[in-house]
Amino acid sequence: MTVSAEHEEKLARVVRVADAAGVRGVLLSAHHNIAWLTGGRANRIDASREAGTARLFITSDGRRFVLANAIEMPRLLAEALEGFDFEPVEYPWADDQDPAFAVRTAHDLMGGEGTLGSDWTLPGTTVVEGALARARHLLTDAEIDRYRLLGRDAGAALAGVCRTLEPGDDERDIQRAMTDAAGAVRARAIVALVGSDERLRRFRHPVATATRWEHVVMLALCAERDGLVVSLSRIVASRPPVDLAERTRATAKVFGRLLETTRAGATGSALYGAARDAYAAVGYPGEELKHHQGGAIGYRAREWTAHPKSEEVVQARQAFAWNPTITGTKVEDTALLVDGAMQIVTTSPDWPVIELGGNIRASDVWLI
């Protein structure tokens, strides 16, 4: 699928979202939606904000506009939206200070009639982010290709950092190395966690601190490139606790069970139940209560997570990042559901693995 064909298919999905919601058009301002619609382009300047200053407006009859202030419009047309057929609607930068201005502008484009949809809470609009998310989840051929390349690069990058580690390294220095490694493959580390020894046993989301690891350290990375996100974790150990290997293998079995259960039509609640039952089967009942197990991934680090009340449904071509944990260890990788089978894309070259049957393997502990 060419970039143009991918873009046109996604525009058609937005039009269907508008029709189903009964709105005249949809305003897109969130980074993840604009990256999705454009195949990886960005409207983001300030990475601390989820919504960028520019907005794309897709009408229910298929017209397309870019709404941006005079600061951003020249760059958007020359670079970020080059090759796309968006009609520019430019306005003074001071008008961006009024959150309703873009809505009024879009209304004017529609002759002032009807309700507008948006992916963000904007005055006078109907939020349709849930429907847009479901449209995002179904991956195109081009997205699958980009996902495989990103997964390969991220798996190699994180393993490269792990192979440089020595006991006594500061968690913060490890985090910086992870960020640099992601940047070296043209990705952005949107999550970079490092936890070691007692902190790893106490905290499921260990943010790096001024702690030097001695026996076990976990590195968890979410890397974004072209809008897509992969998620993976690796554990490095030197003279580890005697139960680390057993706990990691038990965690890997839960990971394997989640991969087996991730099939088109499965619900998020059913997947949560599979994890719960798998923990009990390996002798660790209740571990699912201590951390979420992961779920769908895509243009966000988690599009949705599996939980007891989830009504989300697995699509036929979708990405997932499962991250089961048992106290002191974790198994996490990103996989694609394609042609009815889960394919892990974030494998690390020459990394020790735990065989789970079939073609499924889980990343094991790297011993130094």
Secondary structure as UniProt FT lines:
FT   HELIX           3..21
FT   STRAND          25..30
FT   HELIX           31..38
FT   TURN            47..48
FT   STRAND          51..59
FT   TURN            60..61
FT   STRAND          64..69
FT   TURN            70..72
FT   HELIX           73..75
FT   HELIX           76..80
FT   TURN            81..83
FT   STRAND          87..91
FT   HELIX           93..97
FT   TURN            99..100
FT   HELIX           101..109
FT   TURN            110..112
FT   STRAND          116..118
FT   TURN            123..124
FT   STRAND          125..127
FT   HELIX           129..137
FT   HELIX           141..162
FT   TURN            163..164
FT   TURN            167..168
FT   HELIX           171..184
FT   TURN            185..186
FT   STRAND          188..196
FT   HELIX           197..202
FT   STRAND          216..225
FT   TURN            226..227
FT   STRAND          228..237
FT   TURN            242..243
FT   HELIX           244..261
FT   TURN            264..265
FT   HELIX           268..281
FT   TURN            282..283
FT   TURN            285..286
FT   HELIX           287..289
FT   STRAND          294..297
FT   STRAND          304..305
FT   TURN            308..309
FT   STRAND          318..322
FT   STRAND          325..326
FT   TURN            327..328
FT   STRAND          329..330
FT   STRAND          333..338
FT   TURN            339..340
FT   STRAND          341..344
FT   TURN            349..350
FT   STRAND          353..355
FT   TURN            358..359
FT   STRAND          361..363
FT   STRAND          365..367
//
